[in-house]
Amino acid sequence: MIAGSLLLAIAAALVQIAAGSYEMTWSQATAALADSKVWGQPAVWIRLLLGQGAAQACGLSEPDPLMTATLIVWNVRLPRVLVGLMVGINLAYSGTIFQAITRNELASPYLLGVSSGAGLAILVVLVLYPVLGVHLPLIAMLGGGAAFLLVYGIAWHHGTSPVRLVLAGVIVAAIAGSLQTAIFFLARDIGVVQNAMAWTTGSLTGVGWEQVRLVAPWTIACVVLGLSVTRYLDVLLLGDPAAKALGMAVERVRFLLAGTAILAAASSVAVAGLVGFVGLIVPHIVRSTVGSPHRPLLLGCLFAGPALLVSADVAARLAFSPIQVPVGIITGVMGGGFFLYLMRRRQEFGRL
């Protein structure tokens, strides 16, 4: 699984870097990627990784000018690949955790209302309070967290159950989706409407190093947290009575695990919008190869999630060139076809 995912991700990343409206050969793209003016100048790296303000604070001089091909590869195409890699990881991890805490193969950040809540919060900012746009990641996490708290409150009745959580999530997601549609009617600027529509369908168009800097810390945190709680995820699959008999504080653990999944999903929504189906189908693909134990499952998702999303983004950017469609459309088509295949092949589909 890891080897296949790596090969697919590397191939998709190379196509993403070399192909586009600015034509360049494979040798030119490779030369731009290995340009010594980038690798040999600390000022360039600090500007890319920490931003212009950090470079000025360090008193660094302006770097030597770069060639056009190098600028396009490093400032336009490479950040898009990196954001795709990290969003793929976050969505795959989030879906895996939600499926474990609900013991339902159909659970995902969207089914439990987390992504819808984060998307609603972002739309409110983009349409009604654009001055708060610099705080989108925090706003997305607050929106996703508020949505899950509402789901948890609706599902609570002397404790929760996986079925009640899913039903409550469907309710909250439906309400948030309706409010998202209503907000479109409040926007008078067509540019704002188009930007908001890109968020609701999920798109990596226009992302840059700023988005890389925004999502990278949360991705690292989610990977570390996810791999450190695998034994709790395994115990939850046994059911609440068995988990309690083994001494686990089920509700507390479920709530804390959900916090990790919310962190992963909301940070992805903040930089790429509502990219559908990745958190739903990647755990299925990996589980069919490595089984249900969560340590190998999350390790597989660490590679399969990026491979799927970067490959889908290549199709979104190049399949209908010169038009770039949102990557969420491609993942939706792929996810729908994959679930149709699962439903035809597995009669017990829907239960872990």
N, C-alpha and C positions, 0 to 999 in steps of 0.2 A: 504493500500500500504506500509506504513512504517513498520507495524508489519510483513507482509509477507516477505518484503525485508530483515529485520533484521534477521528473522529466517533462511532464505536462506543463508545470508552472514555468520552468525555464524556457521551454519552447514558446509558450504564449508571451512571456515577457520579452523575448528577443523579437518576436513579430511586432509587438506593441512599440518597441523602441525604434525599429527600422522602418516600419510602414506608416504612411500617413500622407497628408496633403503636401508636406514638404518631402519630396522624394530623395532618398539616399540609398546607396547600395549597402549590402551587408558589411563590406569592408569599411565603408565610411561610418556606419553606425558603430561598429566595433572600435574604430579609431577615436570617435567622439566619446565613447564610454570610457576609454582608457587614456584620454587626453592628459598629458603630464601637467598642463596648466591648471587642471582641476585637482589632481591628486597631489601635486607638489606645492600647492599654496594653502596654508592653514586659513588664510583670510576667506577663501572661497568656502571651505568646509564650515567655518563658524557662521558665515552668512546663510548657508543652506540649512544647517541643523539647528541653529539658535536664533536666526533672524538678523535683520539689518541693525536693529537696536543693540543687540549684544555685541556685534562687531564694532559699532561706534563706541560702546562703553569700554571695550578692550583697547581702544585707540589704534585699531588696525587700519592700515592704508588701503586704498582701493586696489583690488587685484588687477592683474594684467587682463586686457580685453580678450574675450574668447571668440572662437570662430562660430559662424552661424549654426552649423550642424551641432557643435558642442552645446551651444545655448539651448537649442531645441530639445536635444536629448536630455540634458540635465535639468532644465527648468520647466519643461512641459511633459515629456513622455515618461521619464523615470519616476517623478513623484506620483503620477497616476498609477503606475505599476505598484509602487510601495503602498499607497493607500488601498488599492485593491487587495494586496496580500493581507494587510492588517484587518480590513473589514471582513474578509473571508474567515480569518481566524476567529474574530470576535463573534460573528454570527453562528459559526459552527459550534463554538463553545457554549454560547447562550442556548442554542437549541438542544444540545446534549444535556445540559443541566436541567432545563425545564422538562424534558422528557423523563428524566430520572425522578424528579420530585413529584411529578404527577402520575408516573407509571403509565404513560400514554404515548404511543409512537407518533401521534398527531400533534402533540404539544410543540409550540414554538413561541418565540417572542411575540408574534402577531396574534396567535390564538389566545394568549393570556393577556392581551391588551397593552403590553409594555411598549412595543414599537408604535402602536397607534397613539398612545399617550405622549410618547416622545415626539412623534410627528406633529401632533396637535399643538404642543408647546412651541415647536419651531415655527409652525405656520402662523401662530398668534404673533410671534416676534417679527417674522418677515413681513407680514401684512399690516399689523397694527402698531408695533413698537420696533421699527427697524434700527433705532439707535442702540438697542440691546444686542445687535447681531454679533458683536465681538465675544459675547458670552454664550454662544450657541451650545457648545458641549455641556456646560453646566446646566443650561436650561433644558436640554434634551434629557439629561439624567434626572433632573427634578420632575419633568413631565412623565418619564417612564416610571420613576419611583412612586409618584402620586397615583398613577394608573394601577400599579400592582398593589399598593396599599388599599385602594378602592376594591380591587378584585378580592384581596384577602378579607376585607371587611364584609363584603357580600357573601363570601363562601363560609365565613366563620359561624359555626353553630356548635358550641361546646367542643371546639376544635375544627379542623378542616379535613377535607378528603380530596384525593386527586380528581374525582368526578366533579365535585362542587367547584374546585378551582377552575377547571376547564369551562364549565358552564358560566361561571361568573366572568371569566376572561372573554368569552364570546359576547356577553352583554356589554361589557365595557368597550371592547373593540368596536362593536356596532355603533355605540353612542359616539365614540371618538371619531369614527369615520364620517358620521353624519355631520358632526360639528366642523370637521375639516372641509367638507363640501360647502357648508354654510359660510365659512370664512371667505371663500373665493368671491362671494357676492359683495363682500365689504371692500374688496380691493378695486380701486379705480384706475390704477396704473397697469397697463397691459404687461409691462416688463416685470412687475412684481408678480402678476398672475403666472406668467411663464416660469419664473424662478420657483414659485411655490409648487407648480405642477411638476417640475423636475424633482423636487424633494419628495413628493408623494409617490412618484414612480420609481425613484432610486436611480441615481446617475453619478458617474465619476467624471463627467465632462467639466473641465475648468478647475479641477483640483490641483493644488500645488504644494510647495513645501510647507506652507502654513498649515494645511490639513494634515500633512505628515507629522508635524510637530504636535498638533492637537491630539491625534489618535494614538501615537506611539506609546506614551506613558501608560495609558489605560490598557492597551493591548498587552504590554509586559505584565502589568498588574493582574490582568485576567488570566493569563497563561500560568503565572506562578500560583495564584489562588486556586485555579481549576485543578492543577496537578497535585495540589496539597490536600484536596478534600475528596479524592477518589474513593477512599474506603467508606466515607459517609454516603456517597452516591450508591455504592454497591449494596450497603445495608438497607437503604430506602427501597431498593427494588424487591426486597423480601416482603414488603408490606408493613403498615404501621404497627400491628400487634407484635410481629416478630422483632421489629426495630426497638420497640419499647421493652420487650423482654430481654433484649441484649443491652439495655441500659442507656439507649439513646434518647435524648430530649428531642422528640421528633419535630414538634412545632418550631422550636428554636432553631434546630439545624435546617429545616426546610426554609425558614425565613431568611437565614443567613446565606444559604446557597442561592436563593432567589435574588438576593442583593448582588451577588457576583454576576449572575446572568443578566440582571438589569444593567449593571455597569458595562458589560460587554455590548449589549444590544444598543443602549442609548448612545455610547460613544460612536458606534457605527452609523446610527441615524444622523448624528450631528455632522458628519463629514460626507456621507453618501446618500442620505435620504432613506426612504423605505424600500430597501432591496429585498424582495420577497423570495421565499422558498429555500434560500441557502441554509438557514438554520434548521430547516425541516428535512431536506433531502441528504445533506452531507452526513449527519449521524447514521442514517439508514445505509448509505453506501459503505461507510467504514464498518458499521456493525455487521454487515453481511460478510465481511472479510475477517475481522478480528474477534467477533463475538461481543458479548455484553459487558465484560469487566471494564471498568471505566478508565483505568490507567492506559491500557493500549488503545481504548476507544478515543480518549482525548488526544493521545499522541498522534493517532491517525488523522483526527480532525485538524490538528495543527498543520498538517501538510495538504490534506484533501480540500479543506475550505479555501485556502488561497488558490489552489490549482483550478478549482471550479470557477471562482469569481473572476480571476484574471482571464481565463479562457472565454468566459461569457462576455467580458468587457471587450476583448478583441473582436468578437462577433458583433457586438453592439457598435463598435467604432468603425469597422471596415466592411461589414456585410452589405450595408446600404449606402456606402460612400457615394457622394460627399456628405450625405445626411448621417448624423450620429444619433442613434436611438438610445433611450435610457437603458442601462444594463438590467434594470428591474424587469423590463419586458422580456429580455432573453432568458433570465433565470425563471420567470413565470412560465414561459413555454416549456423550458427544460423540466421544471418541477412538475408541471401538469402531466407531461408525458411519462415521467418516471413513476408518479403515483398511480397512473392508470396501469402501468406494467405491474406494480406491486399488488394492486387490487386483483388483477387477473391471475397472478401466480400464487398469492397467499390468502387462504380463506380466513385465517385468524388475524389478518392485518388490523392494526389499531391497538393491540395490547402488547405490553412488554412482559 
